[in-house]
Amino acid sequence: MSIAIRVEAISKTYRSGPPALQNLSFNVRHGTITALLGGNGAGKTTTLSILLGVLLPDAGTVTVLGHNMAHAREQALKRMNFSSPYIELPNRLTIEQNLRVFGMYYNVNNLADRITELAQQLDFAHLLKRPYGQLSAGQKTRVTIAKSLLNKPELLLLDEPTASLDPDTADWVRSFLMDYQKQHKATILLASHNMPEVERMCDDVLMLRTGVLVDQGTPHELINRYGRQTMEEVFLAIARHAA
Amino acid sequence: MPSPATLPEHTPTPALSASLQRIGGMVLRYLYLLKNSWPRFIEALFWPFLNLIMWGLLSKFLSETTQSIALPFSFLIGAAILWEIVLRGSMATMMPLLEEVWSRTLGNLFISPLRPYEFVLGLMTISIIRLVTALIPCVIIAWMFFDYRVWDLGAPLIFFVANLIITGWWMGLMVSCLLVRYGQAVEWIMWMVVFIIQPFVCVFYPLETLPAFLHPISLALPPTHVFEGMRDILLNQQVNATHMLAAFGLNIVYLAAAIAFFLRSLYVTRRGQGLFSYAE
């Protein structure tokens, strides 16, 4: 299976503070859902920022969909997308206006049709004329996911995709993303603190602690390796360095 | 709920067309913002209008009470309108970036395929749109209420306006570098920088009014040449080509430098703290 993300020996230290990433290397296989796990300060945000090309590592190289992110990030960015509950869309623009603007950034063909289709799939067709700022958290999540799917990305980076959602909506979002991944043979890398979500969705798991990759494998392999019952217990064991 | 359906596969858009579409997206975003937010639209019109009324009334008062007139006081109205081009142009160039910071949407912009030079071209286009929106009513009001026709400056007016628009661009870009490098904390400095050159560019008084030691600074700023050129036309009925060429030459140098600084700021920020910190 080919590689969608190749991270080779990247390190990053911010002006103040300890190293955020130390000689980090990993691959993400095409067509898989991979989780990037770790406690606060483990380096997940730094890793995602480097994968998106908005942050450059001090050392090492990152290749996304065959493009070096230090030099050819725009080539990769056309074929990927990102969603995070921590990044807003313009609040005063309606959903339709937002999706039209971002569709133009991503040069989406047949944009009106694509917006209609996503609105139907993500069940917000009745909200298209409403300003984004007037939506509930769950509605905002569905719209930001729609934004991230506008260009039918081959690679989707997700940060806490179900944060602040009720269990029913969160479950629906997971199913939707898994359907998308299967249907488009897309690659998904998600950062999450929700371990049941990781067990359900992910083929592979990358465990970070203080900027170092401390373990990786399938959820099943990790549970067996650490002799635990759930990924939650594995996470706690690794985060507390008690394994 | 339904599952994702398959659509016809994406076909690549030709490079130039794709680039124009991305710039168009940026422009559309600000047109939507103006359309959806009437306070922003009113604000865009209000300050140029207020300035014009103030200078128009002052010019009327001076004309009616002063006998010895070397220069028609109506030039104050022309100067006010032309200065608005610099002021509003630079603000309109930096505002889109500020709007993204205020609404915490910068991340989505920087992770899109929008290239830095497209971002710069988008800022320039938006500034022209905002200038046209704000200044056309001013020009009409100056004509209707103060009997001042800015087009009486003749063909050089086109050159003046073009130069002042370029000045607005490079000032706005320079100030935007601060925002990219240092974040929202420098916002108050941004507003200050936009106004800081006004005393040196001789908008309402001739260059000779400034102390001699300030002349080199003043002459290094393109708007000085525009306003001196404007006074030459009104006072001596002659077009001063030296001022025109100096304004244009300086503007080209400063614009190139501002674009280079802006692109460099983006790169340095990527190397440092990153273009956005989304996990706030």
Chai-1 contact restraints between the chains, C-beta under 6 A:
chainA,res_idxA,chainB,res_idxB,connection_type,confidence,min_distance_angstrom,max_distance_angstrom,comment,restraint_id
A,T45,B,A279,contact,1.0,0.0,6.0,A-B,restraint_1
A,S49,B,G274,contact,1.0,0.0,6.0,A-B,restraint_2
A,L52,B,I111,contact,1.0,0.0,6.0,A-B,restraint_3
A,V54,B,F110,contact,1.0,0.0,6.0,A-B,restraint_4
A,V54,B,G274,contact,1.0,0.0,6.0,A-B,restraint_5
A,V54,B,L275,contact,1.0,0.0,6.0,A-B,restraint_6
A,L55,B,G274,contact,1.0,0.0,6.0,A-B,restraint_7
A,L56,B,R270,contact,1.0,0.0,6.0,A-B,restraint_8
A,L56,B,R271,contact,1.0,0.0,6.0,A-B,restraint_9
A,E74,B,P113,contact,1.0,0.0,6.0,A-B,restraint_10
A,E74,B,R115,contact,1.0,0.0,6.0,A-B,restraint_11
A,L77,B,P113,contact,1.0,0.0,6.0,A-B,restraint_12
A,K78,B,P113,contact,1.0,0.0,6.0,A-B,restraint_13
A,F82,B,I111,contact,1.0,0.0,6.0,A-B,restraint_14
A,S84,B,Y278,contact,1.0,0.0,6.0,A-B,restraint_15
A,Y86,B,Y278,contact,1.0,0.0,6.0,A-B,restraint_16
A,Y86,B,A279,contact,1.0,0.0,6.0,A-B,restraint_17
A,I87,B,G107,contact,1.0,0.0,6.0,A-B,restraint_18
A,I87,B,N108,contact,1.0,0.0,6.0,A-B,restraint_19
A,I87,B,Y278,contact,1.0,0.0,6.0,A-B,restraint_20
A,E88,B,R104,contact,1.0,0.0,6.0,A-B,restraint_21
A,E88,B,T105,contact,1.0,0.0,6.0,A-B,restraint_22
A,P90,B,S103,contact,1.0,0.0,6.0,A-B,restraint_23
A,P90,B,T105,contact,1.0,0.0,6.0,A-B,restraint_24
A,N91,B,S103,contact,1.0,0.0,6.0,A-B,restraint_25
A,R92,B,L33,contact,1.0,0.0,6.0,A-B,restraint_26
A,R92,B,N36,contact,1.0,0.0,6.0,A-B,restraint_27
A,R92,B,S37,contact,1.0,0.0,6.0,A-B,restraint_28
A,L93,B,Y32,contact,1.0,0.0,6.0,A-B,restraint_29
A,Q97,B,Y32,contact,1.0,0.0,6.0,A-B,restraint_30
A,V101,B,G25,contact,1.0,0.0,6.0,A-B,restraint_31
A,V101,B,L28,contact,1.0,0.0,6.0,A-B,restraint_32
A,V101,B,R29,contact,1.0,0.0,6.0,A-B,restraint_33
A,M104,B,Q21,contact,1.0,0.0,6.0,A-B,restraint_34
A,M104,B,G24,contact,1.0,0.0,6.0,A-B,restraint_35
A,M104,B,G25,contact,1.0,0.0,6.0,A-B,restraint_36
A,Y105,B,R22,contact,1.0,0.0,6.0,A-B,restraint_37
A,Y105,B,G25,contact,1.0,0.0,6.0,A-B,restraint_38
A,Y105,B,S112,contact,1.0,0.0,6.0,A-B,restraint_39
A,Y105,B,L114,contact,1.0,0.0,6.0,A-B,restraint_40
A,N107,B,T13,contact,1.0,0.0,6.0,A-B,restraint_41
A,N107,B,A18,contact,1.0,0.0,6.0,A-B,restraint_42
A,N107,B,Q21,contact,1.0,0.0,6.0,A-B,restraint_43
A,Q121,B,P2,contact,1.0,0.0,6.0,A-B,restraint_44
A,Q121,B,P4,contact,1.0,0.0,6.0,A-B,restraint_45
A,D123,B,M1,contact,1.0,0.0,6.0,A-B,restraint_46
A,D179,B,S3,contact,1.0,0.0,6.0,A-B,restraint_47
A,D179,B,P4,contact,1.0,0.0,6.0,A-B,restraint_48
A,Y180,B,P4,contact,1.0,0.0,6.0,A-B,restraint_49
A,Q183,B,P4,contact,1.0,0.0,6.0,A-B,restraint_50
